[in-house]
Amino acid sequence: MSRTGLHPNVLLLQCLISTFLFHALAYTEEPTDRAAKSDGYCSKILRAQGTRREGYNEFRLRVEGDPEFYQAGSTYRVTLYTSSPSYFRGFTLIALKEGKGGNREEDYAGNFQIIDADDTQFMTNCPPAVTESTPRRRTRIQVFWTAPPTGSGCVILKASIVQKRIIYFQDEGSLTARMCEKEPLFGEATEKPQQECCACGTAKYRVTFYGNWSEKVHPKDYPRRANHWSALIGASHSRNYMPWEFGGYASEGVKQVAELGSPVKMEEEIRQKGDDVLTVIKTKAQWPAWQPLNIRAAPSAEFSVDRTRHLMSFLTMLGPSPDWNVGLSAEDLCTRECGWVQRLVEDLIPWDAGTDSGVTYESPNKPTIPQEKIRPLTSLDHPQSPFYDPEGGPITAVARVIVERIARKGEQCNIVPDNVDDIVADIAQEEREEDDTPETCIYSNWSPWSACSSATCEKGKRMRQRMLKAQLDLTVPCPHTQDFQPCMGPGCSEEETSTCMMSEWITWSPCSVSCGMGMRSRERYVKQFPEDGSICTLHTEETEKCTVNDDCSPSSCIVTEWGEWDTCSATCGVGMKRRERMVKMPPLDGSLCTAEVVEVEKCMMPECHTIPCMLSPWSDWSDCSVSCGMGMRTRQRMLKSPAELGECVEELEQVEKCMLPECPTDCMVSEWSEWSQCNKSCGKGHRIRTRMIKLEPQFGGTQCPVTVQRKKCKIRKCLRARKEPREKRRSKAGQDEGPEDHQGCKMRPWSSWTECTKVCGGGIQERFMTPKKRSKGTQGSSCRERKEIRACSVHPC
């Protein structure tokens, strides 16, 4: 069958196979000129078809986590792999919008990112596609794929592979992955709400952080020393300000939290946002990272939200780590029903701030340059990662955060209450006691009722008070600022005979002062009022004194509680142990903090036995670890003493260097230089290219290949000169033509050679002979300028 009778797809298949074989085979002949790029190559590779077997699934395309949906702008790891002994030599990977043919640039979805340039590169004739860098046997390649923006619809990721001389391309099955756009959820983290908040009044919340990062839950490489959570830092804020977000870049403040656990810079950034921030959220650090709740209460903080600042964000560092954190980003506490979220529970996995390139908890500091975007950690990031899972399973949560609404203030406008608690809150507001206070008297709110003065069923009384803040009209008297009410001890009140269900006490608030004596409070709310319609008189708030730091002078500093003692440095006898604490606030006068932050003390372990070790003789030295050159060899001996006699500190293994004959060294040559220009200005000539020997072979290594290549060139035909007598031609044989006798022309002598066109890598030089005076009767075509060319600077750059 003639070439013109072949089907276009068969031609394309032959073209792809030929192209692959061209790259895969090592040529010793001169390379041919590269063919011109084909128009529409992207669309052509989509139509390539190869032999397809039934149930053929040796090769697989996998998106990390096997998601059915993608998050717009998120980055996913894409793997093309096969199981040994199968392999593939080449491949093509594309991402198309579903239903598109690939003829236009807008048909392609998202962007690929190269992970290993030695394995993968973008296709020259089709930039959206990824292909192999060099054809060779391989069983796996990986790239990153960033999902397209919102509104792109479903995406088809397709792979073709080349195994030997066969191309396989599948439109479904193991070499194709389909992902559709994830529908945005209202209030989802790191996505700004699509609608304005319609809630009225304000709401008060308490956020409580429960660290679940422990050696029991996350045993791989768990750091036993200095494991901790840094101080939690965040804010309630508007849609115009995002303290941090997935897909964004970490600010300097976020970087300091992520790498150092320091919240100072980030708090400064938050406070500079002015009206976009309602409350700064802070808690103290936790040393060690995990302790039972009966030993240490979970840290918490209170904050408020309103209609314009209804988002909440925070973060805390997982330490030690390169730049790993957990937290919430732009969590929306406003509901679609114009109310406030009652309770929110979120399990948290760590994320990478993109500022440090470490892969283990205690990796050395290695800044990421250029800085990368914030992204969640995955179980396939790196085999040395403590969260690595070769199956790509989910990371076990390292923390849980609970956000609880503890109060609502101001008039509430939600048409449909959130739940029963909201109904109760609304009823309580409607049943407020009538207040006959004159409008000219401005008071603070009443304090909670005090405890009853009687602890028995004898009558006593309780008190509440308020503060007179302003008296606008001195002629109108202002009522009393204290109020008393009869009461009896617990269980004696008539109101308590009817069921009044209360919530559990919410944890104590932080102390009201950062130094000295202050107050702290805790609250609870009414879950169910008495069935007889009476008012529940059980108090909903408690306050008590708290002391943060007795020394409140300007030169004093505030420090955290001491952490746990480290393990003793000795396994027997006397050793040392230490514990640490952190500076929460430096001295107000700018002086250095003199409080001790590290304590060291002796620790006593069981007595060390001094009975001599009983050891076997040394074994023979092992064979050298290498077959040539410098290596290592070892020998061992065994401990013969009973274990109960104590620990033996004698060495049981020795290692020393060993030297074998030098390893063969193969010849190394440089890359070929560029081809020189033709050495003739007309007729047949030649071009040359050269390469240099960088390393001579030694100790029987491979000999050097040729260092000069020559190929013919033909510029144009030379014009025939006038015949000369045989005797005259014979006299000129083997000699350069002189300047006086060139075809009857008077010629000037040869000029000097020009400078080389390149300083390295192969250039050319030229020299010229020009006519001086043309003889009478000489044809003009025979009296032309002459030129000679030679190669120069052939050494590599």
Secondary structure, 3 states (H helix, E strand, C coil): CCHHHCCHHHHHHHHHHHHHHHHHCCCCCCCCCCCCCCCCHHHHHHCCCCCCCCCCCCEEEEECCCCCEECCCCEEEEEEEECCCCCECEEEEEEEECCCCCCCHHHECCEEEECCCCCEEEECCEEEEEEECCCCCECEEEEEEECCCCCCCCEEEEEEEEECCEEEECCCCCCEEEEEECCCCCCCCCCCCCCCCCCCCEEEEEEEEEECCCCCCCCCCCCCCCCEECCCEEEEECCCCCCCCCCCCCCHHHHHHHHHCCCHHHHHHHHCCHHHEEEEEECCCECCCCCCCCCCCCCEEEEEECCCCCEEEEEEEEECCCCEEEEEEEEECECCCCCECCEEEEEECCEECCCECCCCCCCCCCECCCCCCCEECCCCCCCCCCCCCCCCCCCCCCEEEEEEEEEEECCCCCCCCCCHHHHHHHHHHHCCCCCCCCCCEEECCCCCCCCCCCCCCCCEEEEEECCEEEECCCCCCCCCCEEEEEECCCCCCHHHHCCCEECCCCCCCCCCCCCCEEEEEEECCEEECCCCCCCCCCCCEEEEEEECCCCCCCCCCEECCCCCCCCCCCCCCEEEEEEECCEEECCCCCCCCCCCCEEEEEEECCCCCCCCCCECCCCCCCCCCCCCCEEEEEEECCECCCHHHCCCCCCCEEEEEEECCCCCECCEECCCCCCCCCCCCCCEEEEEEECCEEECCECCCCCCCCCEEEEEEECCCCCCCCCCCHHHHHHHCCCCCCCCCECCEEECCCCCCCCCCCCCCCEEEEEEECEEEECCCCCHHHCCCEEEEEEECCCCC
